Amino acid sequence: MWIDTHCHLDAHEFGGESQQVAARAAAQGVSMIVIPAVERANFAVVAQLAASVGNASYALGIHPIYVPQADEADLLALRAAVEAALYERRFVAIGEIGLDFFIPTLAEPAMRAKQEHFLREQLKIARDFALPVLLHVRRSQDVVLKHARQIRPAGGIAHAFNGSFQQAQGYIDLGFKLGFGGAMTFTRALQIRRMASELPLSSIVLETDAPDISPSWLHPARNSPEQLPRIGQVLAELRGVDVAAIAAATSANARSALPRMAANGAAA
C-alpha cells in the first residue's frame, strides 16, 4: 500500500471529481492521501473532503503564497480550528506552511518578513499542540531550518525537498522526513535523483503534490494521486530495490512523521 503525503485534492483542477479521483487512487493501492489547507477559506473544505473520502486525512495551515492577503485574525482562526480539530481522527498536521522566496513579489523584504512571521507563529501552534508540520520550502531551506531549530515543532515533512545533502541532514536531525514526488521522475533532475537514491530510505516519504508537479510521463498535464505507485516504482529503480520494499518503507515513514494518521486506517 502507498501513502500520498501531500495532495491538494480540493483544487479546482479536479473539477469536482475529487472523490472519484481518490477512489481510483485507492484502487491503485493508495491507502491514504493527506490534503493540506492553504488558507483560512479552505480550512473547512479540506476537513469536509477528508471526511467524505475513505482514504484521506487533512492538515490545517496558511501557505506562504496566501500570506500577502492574510492577517493576524487568520492566525487566531487557525489556532482555534486546530484546537477543535484535535477531536477529529482525520486531522494529522499543521500545513501547508513555510517560506517561498522563489516568487519575486514574495521575495521582497517586507513580504519576506511577513512570511517569516507567519511561519514562526504557525510553528508555535504546532509546538503548542505537539503536532507535526508540512513544510513548503522554495529557495529558503536555511531560513526555514533556522526557525524550525528555534521553535522545535514535533517533526513533520519537508515537502518537495530540493535542497542539499547538508540541508537534508538538518531536517533529519530535527525529526523530519523528506518528500519526493514527480520531480524525481525527470532524468535531468540529477540532484533530486541523487538524493532520492542516496539519502537513508528511513527519511523518505512519497507525495504527488497533485494537481501540481506532474511526473515525466504526464507533464504538463494535471497530476493525480493515482500516479503515486508509478512514482514509487521510479524510486525503487533509483535505489535498486524491490518496489514492495519502497511501498512498505515509505508508508511506515509517513506514519512515523504523522502519528495521528494511524487512527485513519492507514496503518495497513
C-alpha positions in Angstrom: 0.0 0.0 0.0 1.1 3.6 -0.6 0.6 6.9 1.2 0.5 10.2 -0.7 1.7 12.6 2.0 0.9 15.8 0.1 -2.0 16.2 -2.4 -4.3 19.2 -2.9 -7.3 17.1 -3.6 -9.6 20.0 -3.1 -8.1 22.0 -6.0 -10.3 23.3 -8.7 -8.3 21.4 -11.3 -10.0 18.2 -10.2 -13.3 19.7 -11.5 -15.5 18.5 -8.7 -14.3 14.9 -9.2 -12.1 14.7 -6.1 -14.0 11.7 -4.6 -13.7 9.8 -7.8 -10.0 10.6 -8.1 -9.5 9.3 -4.5 -11.4 6.2 -5.3 -9.3 5.5 -8.4 -6.1 6.1 -6.3 -7.4 3.6 -3.7 -7.9 1.1 -6.5 -4.2 1.6 -7.3 -3.2 0.8 -3.7 -3.1 4.4 -2.3 -4.4 3.8 1.2 -4.1 7.4 2.4 -4.0 10.9 0.8 -3.0 13.9 3.0 -4.8 17.0 2.0 -3.2 20.3 3.3 -5.1 23.5 3.6 -3.6 26.7 2.1 -5.7 29.5 3.7 -8.4 30.2 6.2 -11.0 30.0 3.5 -10.4 26.3 2.8 -9.9 25.0 6.4 -13.5 23.6 6.4 -13.2 22.5 2.8 -10.3 20.1 3.3 -11.8 18.8 6.6 -15.1 18.1 4.8 -13.4 16.5 1.8 -11.3 14.2 4.0 -14.4 13.2 5.9 -16.2 12.3 2.7 -13.3 10.2 1.2 -12.4 6.8 2.7 -8.7 7.2 2.1 -7.9 10.8 3.2 -6.6 12.9 6.1 -6.1 16.6 6.3 -3.8 19.3 7.7 -4.6 23.0 8.5 -2.3 25.9 7.8 -1.6 29.1 5.8 0.5 28.6 2.7 3.2 31.2 2.1 1.6 32.2 -1.2 -1.5 33.2 0.7 0.4 35.2 3.3 0.1 38.5 1.4 -3.7 38.7 2.0 -3.6 37.0 5.4 -3.7 38.9 8.8 -3.4 38.2 12.5 -7.1 37.2 12.6 -6.2 34.3 10.3 -3.6 33.0 12.8 -6.1 33.2 15.6 -8.6 31.3 13.4 -6.0 28.7 12.7 -5.3 28.2 16.4 -9.0 27.8 17.1 -9.5 25.5 14.2 -6.6 23.3 15.2 -7.8 23.1 18.8 -11.3 22.0 17.6 -9.8 19.5 15.0 -7.9 17.6 17.7 -11.1 15.7 18.3 -11.3 14.7 14.6 -9.5 11.5 13.8 -8.7 12.6 10.2 -6.7 15.7 11.3 -3.0 14.9 11.2 -0.8 18.0 10.9 -0.2 21.8 10.6 0.2 22.6 6.9 0.9 23.7 4.4 3.2 26.3 5.9 6.7 27.6 5.1 8.6 30.1 3.0 8.7 30.9 -0.7 11.5 33.1 -1.9 11.2 31.9 -5.5 8.2 34.1 -6.5 9.7 37.7 -6.9 6.9 39.5 -5.1 7.2 37.2 -2.2 11.0 37.7 -2.0 10.7 41.4 -1.5 12.0 42.4 2.0 8.7 43.3 3.6 7.0 40.2 2.3 9.9 38.0 3.4 9.5 39.4 6.9 5.7 38.8 6.8 6.2 35.2 5.6 8.7 34.5 8.4 6.3 35.9 11.0 3.5 33.6 9.7 5.9 30.7 9.6 7.1 31.2 13.2 3.5 31.7 14.5 2.4 28.5 12.8 5.4 26.6 14.1 4.4 27.8 17.6 0.9 26.4 17.1 2.4 23.1 16.0 4.7 23.1 19.0 1.9 24.0 21.5 -0.3 21.2 20.3 2.5 18.7 19.7 1.7 18.4 16.0 4.0 17.7 13.0 4.1 20.2 10.2 4.0 20.0 6.4 6.7 22.5 5.1 6.7 24.4 1.8 10.3 25.4 1.2 11.4 27.2 -2.0 14.8 28.9 -2.1 14.5 29.2 1.6 16.0 26.0 3.1 18.4 27.5 5.5 15.9 30.2 6.8 13.2 27.5 7.4 15.7 25.4 9.2 16.7 28.3 11.4 13.1 28.8 12.5 12.5 25.1 13.0 15.6 24.8 15.1 14.5 27.7 17.3 10.8 26.7 17.8 11.1 22.9 17.5 7.8 21.5 16.3 7.1 17.8 16.6 8.8 17.0 13.3 6.9 16.5 10.1 7.7 16.5 6.4 9.8 18.9 4.2 7.5 18.7 1.2 9.0 18.6 -2.4 12.5 18.5 -1.0 15.1 20.2 -3.3 18.0 21.2 -1.1 21.5 20.0 -0.4 22.6 16.9 1.4 23.7 19.1 4.3 20.2 20.7 4.5 18.6 17.3 4.2 20.6 16.2 7.3 19.4 19.4 9.1 15.8 18.3 8.6 16.5 14.7 9.5 18.3 15.9 12.8 15.0 17.8 13.6 13.0 14.6 13.2 11.6 15.5 9.7 11.1 13.2 6.7 11.8 14.4 3.2 9.1 14.4 0.5 9.9 13.2 -3.0 7.5 13.0 -6.0 7.1 13.8 -9.6 10.3 15.9 -9.9 12.3 12.8 -9.2 11.0 11.1 -12.4 12.8 13.5 -14.7 16.2 12.2 -15.8 17.5 15.8 -15.9 16.8 16.3 -12.2 20.2 15.0 -11.3 20.5 16.4 -7.8 17.0 15.3 -6.7 17.5 11.8 -8.1 20.9 11.5 -6.4 19.4 12.5 -3.1 16.5 10.1 -3.6 18.9 7.3 -4.2 21.5 8.1 -1.5 19.6 9.5 1.5 18.6 7.0 4.1 15.4 5.3 3.0 14.1 5.7 6.6 13.9 9.5 5.9 12.0 9.4 2.6 8.2 9.8 2.1 6.4 9.9 -1.2 3.9 12.6 -2.5 2.3 13.8 -5.6 1.5 17.5 -4.8 -1.3 16.9 -7.2 -2.5 18.6 -9.3 1.0 20.1 -9.5 4.5 18.6 -10.1 3.4 16.1 -12.6 5.7 13.2 -13.3 7.6 13.0 -16.6 5.1 10.8 -18.3 2.2 13.3 -17.6 3.9 16.6 -17.8 2.5 19.2 -18.3 -0.9 17.6 -17.7 -2.7 17.5 -14.3 -1.1 15.3 -11.7 -3.2 12.9 -9.6 -2.7 10.6 -6.5 -3.3 7.7 -8.9 0.3 8.3 -10.1 1.9 7.6 -6.7 2.6 3.9 -7.3 4.4 4.6 -10.5 6.4 7.4 -8.8 7.3 4.8 -6.2 8.5 2.5 -8.9 10.9 5.2 -10.1 12.3 5.5 -6.5 12.7 1.7 -6.4 14.6 1.7 -9.7 16.9 4.6 -8.5 17.7 2.7 -5.3 17.9 -0.7 -6.9 15.4 -2.4 -4.6 12.1 -4.1 -4.9 9.0 -1.8 -5.3 7.2 -3.6 -2.5 10.1 -2.6 -0.1 9.7 1.0 -1.2 5.9 0.9 -0.6 6.4 -0.6 2.8 9.2 1.7 3.9 7.8 5.0 2.7 4.4 4.2 4.2 6.0 3.4 7.5 7.9 6.6 7.3 4.7 8.6 6.6 3.0 7.1 9.6 6.1 7.9 11.7 6.0 11.5 10.5 2.3 11.9 11.0 1.4 9.7 14.0 -2.3 10.7 14.1 -2.6 9.0 10.7 -2.7 5.6 12.3 -6.2 6.4 13.5 -7.4 6.9 9.9 -6.9 3.4 8.8 -3.5 3.9 7.1 -1.6 1.6 9.3 -2.1 -1.4 7.0 
